[in-house]
Amino acid sequence: MGTDNDSTINSESILKLIKLPDLLSICNALLGFTAIIFVLTDVSEEAIKNALVLILVAAVIDGLDGMVARTIECSPMGKYLDSLADMISFGVAPAIVAYALLTNYLPVSYIYVEVLSAFGGAYVICGLLRLARFDANASLESEVKERRNDFVGFPITGSAIFLASVMLLAVEAHLSPCPPILIGLMCILCLLMTSRIRYRNIRDRRILIPVGIVFLTLFIFYIFSLQFVYPAAIIAALTAIYICSPLVRARIRC
């Protein structure tokens, strides 16, 4: 026997079920899809930069999605749309852009292509597992009416932000991205996403607003075709600090 929610979902047009947070999730997914299209149709420096900026903009939209979802009514499809959109923009898109960067934009040996293919696939799988675990934990928390202020494993959005900002910094500064370094970063992010390390859930507006300003600055630089070096470096540094934050918390407790 179906629940009331099931009957509501199936009895109404799917378009009528869409709320504002769902529209933001759809926008997030479209940005990730567009980033993939950019590097599949053109592997120039400009296309790579455009794709990376779109991934970072998708992260901003994802943050807005979360803020809006906590203030207004969400549809029954909301959490599923959010995870599916995140998988496209922060799982598949960064892996494809990294592959395009090393295999088409730079002359690299065949062995790096093979290794990058393997780690690109691993990144996608680990991101998928991270999202699945997050959704499973969220369902358990809703059943017991408990909400934690942290979560297990580094978030896939943070992984995509770090990877995209590092690649954008390398391209914009005309540095040749070292294949072992990029592959190593992907490997570390895979381990962090599937780890049991607890990360603080950043909901505080005192943190979100400054970070949002940095992302907005990046977008303004993008619109006016200015240098991305400094915004990309700041974003990479902020994300690196967040990656290391559990170590700082552990030291403080000691």
C-alpha positions as CSV (number, residue, x, y, z in Angstrom):
1,M,0.0,0.0,0.0
2,G,1.4,3.4,-1.0
3,T,1.8,6.3,1.4
4,D,0.0,9.7,1.1
5,N,3.2,11.2,-0.4
6,D,3.3,8.5,-3.0
7,S,-0.3,9.1,-4.0
8,T,0.3,12.9,-4.2
9,I,3.4,12.5,-6.4
10,N,1.7,10.2,-8.8
11,S,-1.7,12.0,-9.0
12,E,-0.3,15.5,-9.9
13,S,1.7,16.7,-12.9
14,I,5.4,16.5,-12.2
15,L,5.7,20.1,-13.2
16,K,3.3,21.2,-10.5
17,L,5.5,19.5,-7.9
18,I,8.5,21.6,-8.7
19,K,9.4,24.2,-6.1
20,L,12.1,26.9,-6.1
21,P,14.8,24.7,-4.6
22,D,14.0,22.1,-7.3
23,L,14.5,24.8,-10.0
24,L,17.9,25.6,-8.4
25,S,18.8,21.9,-8.5
26,I,17.8,21.7,-12.2
27,C,19.9,24.9,-12.9
28,N,22.8,23.2,-11.1
29,A,22.5,20.1,-13.3
30,L,22.3,22.2,-16.5
31,L,25.5,24.0,-15.6
32,G,27.3,20.7,-15.1
33,F,25.9,19.4,-18.4
34,T,27.0,22.6,-20.2
35,A,30.5,22.3,-18.7
36,I,30.7,18.8,-20.1
37,I,29.5,20.0,-23.6
38,F,32.1,22.7,-23.6
39,V,35.1,20.3,-23.4
40,L,33.5,17.7,-25.6
41,T,33.0,20.1,-28.5
42,D,36.2,22.2,-28.0
43,V,39.4,21.6,-26.0
44,S,40.9,25.1,-26.3
45,E,42.1,27.0,-23.2
46,E,39.0,29.1,-23.4
47,A,36.7,26.1,-23.4
48,I,38.5,24.6,-20.4
49,K,38.2,27.8,-18.4
50,N,34.5,28.2,-19.3
51,A,33.8,24.6,-18.2
52,L,35.7,25.1,-14.9
53,V,33.9,28.4,-14.1
54,L,30.5,26.7,-14.8
55,I,31.4,24.0,-12.2
56,L,32.2,26.7,-9.7
57,V,29.0,28.6,-10.5
58,A,27.1,25.3,-10.1
59,A,28.5,25.1,-6.6
60,V,27.1,28.5,-5.8
61,I,23.7,27.5,-7.0
62,D,24.0,24.3,-4.9
63,G,24.7,26.4,-1.8
64,L,21.7,28.7,-2.6
65,D,19.6,25.6,-3.1
66,G,20.4,24.4,0.4
67,M,19.7,27.8,2.0
68,V,16.4,28.2,0.2
69,A,15.3,24.6,1.0
70,R,15.7,25.3,4.7
71,T,13.4,28.4,4.5
72,I,10.6,27.3,2.3
73,E,8.6,24.2,1.5
74,C,10.4,21.6,-0.5
75,S,8.8,19.1,-2.9
76,P,9.0,15.3,-2.2
77,M,11.4,15.1,-5.1
78,G,13.8,17.7,-3.7
79,K,16.5,15.7,-2.0
80,Y,16.6,13.3,-5.0
81,L,16.9,16.1,-7.5
82,D,19.7,17.7,-5.4
83,S,21.7,14.5,-5.3
84,L,21.3,13.8,-9.0
85,A,22.3,17.3,-9.9
86,D,25.3,17.1,-7.7
87,M,26.4,13.9,-9.4
88,I,26.3,15.6,-12.8
89,S,28.0,18.8,-11.8
90,F,30.4,17.7,-9.1
91,G,31.0,14.1,-10.0
92,V,30.9,13.6,-13.7
93,A,31.8,17.1,-15.0
94,P,35.1,17.6,-13.0
95,A,36.3,14.1,-14.0
96,I,35.6,14.8,-17.7
97,V,37.2,18.2,-17.6
98,A,40.3,16.8,-16.0
99,Y,40.5,14.1,-18.6
100,A,40.1,16.7,-21.4
101,L,42.7,19.0,-19.9
102,L,45.4,16.3,-19.7
103,T,44.6,14.4,-22.9
104,N,43.7,17.1,-25.4
105,Y,45.0,20.4,-24.1
106,L,48.4,19.1,-23.0
107,P,50.8,16.6,-24.7
108,V,51.0,13.7,-22.2
109,S,52.2,10.1,-22.5
110,Y,49.7,7.3,-23.1
111,I,50.3,5.9,-19.6
112,Y,48.9,9.0,-18.0
113,V,45.8,8.8,-20.2
114,E,45.2,5.2,-18.9
115,V,45.9,6.2,-15.3
116,L,43.7,9.3,-15.5
117,S,40.9,7.3,-17.0
118,A,41.0,4.9,-14.1
119,F,41.1,7.6,-11.5
120,G,38.5,9.7,-13.3
121,G,36.2,6.6,-13.0
122,A,37.2,6.2,-9.4
123,Y,36.4,9.8,-8.7
124,V,32.9,9.4,-10.2
125,I,32.3,6.2,-8.2
126,C,33.5,7.7,-4.9
127,G,31.3,10.8,-5.4
128,L,28.4,8.5,-6.1
129,L,29.0,6.5,-2.9
130,R,29.5,9.8,-0.9
131,L,26.1,11.1,-2.1
132,A,24.4,7.7,-1.4
133,R,25.8,7.6,2.1
134,F,24.7,11.2,2.7
135,D,21.1,10.5,1.6
136,A,20.9,7.4,3.6
137,N,22.1,9.2,6.8
138,A,19.7,12.1,6.0
139,S,16.8,9.6,5.9
140,L,17.8,8.0,9.2
141,E,18.1,11.5,10.8
142,S,14.6,12.4,9.6
143,E,13.2,9.2,11.0
144,V,14.6,9.9,14.5
145,K,14.0,13.6,14.1
146,E,17.7,14.4,14.8
147,R,19.9,16.7,12.8
148,R,23.7,16.6,13.2
149,N,26.0,19.6,12.6
150,D,28.5,17.5,10.8
151,F,28.6,14.7,8.2
152,V,30.9,11.8,7.4
153,G,33.3,12.1,4.5
154,F,34.4,15.2,2.5
155,P,31.4,16.5,0.5
156,I,31.4,16.0,-3.3
157,T,30.7,19.7,-3.8
158,G,33.9,20.6,-1.9
159,S,35.9,18.0,-3.9
160,A,34.7,19.6,-7.2
161,I,35.4,23.1,-6.0
162,F,38.9,22.2,-5.0
163,L,39.6,20.3,-8.2
164,A,38.1,22.9,-10.5
165,S,39.8,25.8,-8.8
166,V,43.2,24.1,-8.9
167,M,42.8,23.4,-12.6
168,L,41.5,26.9,-13.3
169,L,44.5,28.4,-11.5
170,A,46.9,26.2,-13.5
171,V,45.3,27.2,-16.8
172,E,44.9,30.9,-16.0
173,A,48.5,31.2,-14.7
174,H,49.7,29.3,-17.9
175,L,51.2,26.6,-15.7
176,S,51.5,23.2,-17.2
177,P,49.3,21.0,-14.9
178,C,51.6,18.2,-13.8
179,P,49.7,14.9,-14.5
180,P,51.0,13.1,-11.4
181,I,49.8,16.0,-9.2
182,L,46.4,16.2,-10.7
183,I,46.0,12.4,-10.5
184,G,47.3,12.5,-6.9
185,L,44.7,15.2,-6.0
186,M,41.9,13.1,-7.5
187,C,43.1,10.1,-5.5
188,I,43.2,12.1,-2.2
189,L,39.7,13.4,-2.9
190,C,38.5,9.9,-3.5
191,L,39.8,8.7,-0.2
192,L,38.4,11.8,1.7
193,M,34.9,11.4,0.2
194,T,34.7,7.7,1.2
195,S,36.4,8.2,4.5
196,R,34.8,8.3,8.0
197,I,36.3,11.7,8.8
198,R,33.7,14.1,10.1
199,Y,33.4,17.5,8.5
200,R,31.4,20.4,9.9
201,N,28.3,21.2,8.0
202,I,28.8,24.9,7.0
203,R,25.4,26.6,7.6
204,D,26.6,29.7,9.4
205,R,25.9,32.8,7.3
206,R,29.1,34.4,8.7
207,I,30.9,31.8,6.7
208,L,28.6,31.4,3.7
209,I,28.4,35.1,2.9
210,P,32.2,35.7,2.6
211,V,32.6,32.5,0.6
212,G,29.7,33.6,-1.6
213,I,31.4,37.0,-2.2
214,V,34.6,35.2,-3.4
215,F,32.5,33.1,-5.9
216,L,30.6,36.2,-7.0
217,T,33.9,38.0,-7.6
218,L,35.0,35.1,-9.7
219,F,31.8,35.3,-11.8
220,I,32.3,39.0,-12.3
221,F,35.8,38.4,-13.4
222,Y,34.5,35.8,-15.8
223,I,31.8,38.2,-17.3
224,F,34.4,41.0,-17.9
225,S,37.1,38.6,-19.1
226,L,39.5,39.6,-16.3
227,Q,42.2,37.5,-14.7
228,F,41.0,34.4,-12.7
229,V,44.3,33.8,-11.0
230,Y,43.6,35.5,-7.7
231,P,39.9,34.4,-7.2
232,A,40.9,30.8,-8.2
233,A,43.8,30.8,-5.8
234,I,41.6,32.1,-2.9
235,I,38.9,29.5,-3.6
236,A,41.6,26.7,-3.7
237,A,43.1,28.0,-0.4
238,L,39.7,28.2,1.4
239,T,38.8,24.7,0.3
240,A,42.2,23.4,1.3
241,I,41.6,24.9,4.8
242,Y,38.3,23.1,5.0
243,I,39.9,19.8,3.9
244,C,42.3,20.2,6.8
245,S,39.8,21.4,9.3
246,P,39.2,18.0,11.1
247,L,42.9,18.0,11.9
248,V,42.7,21.4,13.5
249,R,39.6,20.4,15.5
250,A,41.4,17.3,16.7
251,R,44.4,19.3,17.9
252,I,42.1,21.8,19.7
253,R,40.4,18.9,21.6
254,C,43.8,17.5,22.6
